[in-house]
Amino acid sequence: MADPIWKNDPDEHDFPAAEDYLRLVADPERARSLVAALRTRATVVKKAKDILRAANLPLLPIDNPHVADDLRKVRAGKPLSPVLIVHGDLTRALPAQIADGYHRVCASWYLDENTEIPCRIVGPDAAAA
């Protein structure tokens, strides 16, 4: 199977999806602030296996409908959107939060656990620049 092609920037709809998730783990104002910061961060690259480990999340099964859909996109040569992440805190044993893109991370892992995934990452106290 081909390596995934990645977009340079997240899709616009990824930001409200990230905020919706973050409102489950943070108050609405903090969630809005984090998403505003994610919008302005530079994109960096991290390995699929490291993202899953930092987030302390299980690898979803390959037949998960959303993972399978992302794998079909890769086979069709359609670009995937970068992942949006909030840093964890090692000293407090808090995992990173994949605010948007968990299924894309899992799909990429099935291609190769060392697949490099474009990400936008902010700290838990980030504010928009």
C-alpha positions in Angstrom: 0.0 0.0 0.0 1.2 3.5 -0.7 2.4 5.9 1.9 -0.1 8.5 2.9 -0.1 11.9 1.3 -0.7 14.7 3.8 -2.2 18.1 3.4 -0.1 21.1 4.5 -2.8 22.4 6.8 -5.7 20.8 8.7 -9.1 20.9 7.1 -11.3 23.8 8.4 -13.8 21.3 9.8 -11.1 19.7 12.0 -11.0 22.7 14.3 -14.6 22.6 15.4 -14.3 18.8 15.8 -11.2 19.3 18.0 -13.1 21.9 20.1 -16.0 19.6 20.5 -13.7 16.8 21.8 -11.7 19.2 24.0 -15.0 20.5 25.7 -15.2 16.9 27.1 -11.9 17.3 28.9 -11.7 21.0 29.5 -14.0 23.9 30.1 -15.4 25.7 27.0 -13.1 28.7 27.3 -10.0 26.6 27.6 -11.1 24.4 24.6 -11.6 27.6 22.5 -8.2 28.9 23.5 -6.5 25.6 22.7 -8.1 25.5 19.2 -7.2 29.1 18.5 -3.6 28.2 19.4 -3.8 25.0 17.2 -4.8 27.2 14.2 -1.6 29.3 14.4 0.9 26.6 15.3 3.5 25.4 12.8 3.0 21.8 11.6 5.6 19.3 12.9 6.1 15.6 12.1 5.8 12.8 14.7 5.7 9.0 14.3 2.3 7.1 14.5 3.6 4.8 17.2 4.8 7.8 19.4 1.5 9.6 19.1 -0.4 6.6 20.2 2.0 6.0 23.1 1.9 9.6 24.2 -1.9 9.7 24.1 -2.1 6.3 25.9 -4.7 5.2 23.4 -5.2 1.8 22.0 -4.8 1.1 18.3 -8.3 0.9 16.8 -9.0 -2.3 14.7 -8.2 -2.1 11.0 -11.9 -2.8 10.3 -13.1 0.2 12.3 -15.2 2.0 9.7 -13.3 5.3 10.1 -9.9 3.7 10.1 -10.9 1.7 7.0 -12.2 4.8 5.3 -8.8 6.6 5.9 -7.0 3.5 4.5 -9.2 3.7 1.4 -8.3 7.4 1.0 -4.6 6.5 1.2 -5.0 3.7 -1.5 -6.9 6.3 -3.7 -4.1 8.8 -3.3 -6.3 11.3 -1.4 -4.4 13.5 1.0 -5.1 13.2 4.8 -5.4 16.2 7.1 -2.7 16.8 9.8 -3.5 15.7 13.4 -4.3 18.2 16.2 -2.8 17.4 19.5 -2.6 18.9 23.0 0.6 18.0 24.9 0.4 15.7 27.9 2.3 16.3 31.2 4.8 13.6 32.0 5.4 14.9 35.6 1.6 14.5 36.3 1.2 11.4 34.3 -1.3 13.1 32.0 -1.5 11.7 28.4 -1.4 13.8 25.3 -4.9 14.5 23.8 -5.5 13.8 20.2 -8.0 16.5 19.7 -8.7 15.5 16.1 -7.2 12.7 14.0 -7.2 9.6 16.1 -8.5 7.5 13.2 -5.9 8.9 10.8 -3.2 8.0 13.3 -4.5 4.4 13.6 -4.8 4.1 9.8 -1.2 5.4 9.4 0.1 2.9 12.0 -1.4 0.0 9.9 0.7 1.2 7.0 3.8 1.4 9.1 4.1 2.2 12.8 7.0 4.6 11.9 4.8 6.6 9.5 5.5 10.2 10.0 2.4 12.2 10.6 2.1 16.0 10.3 0.7 17.4 13.5 -0.1 20.7 15.2 0.8 20.5 18.8 0.1 22.9 21.7 0.7 22.8 25.4 -2.3 22.5 27.7 -1.9 26.1 28.7 -1.5 27.5 25.2 -3.1 30.6 24.0 -3.4 31.9 20.4 -0.3 33.8 19.2 
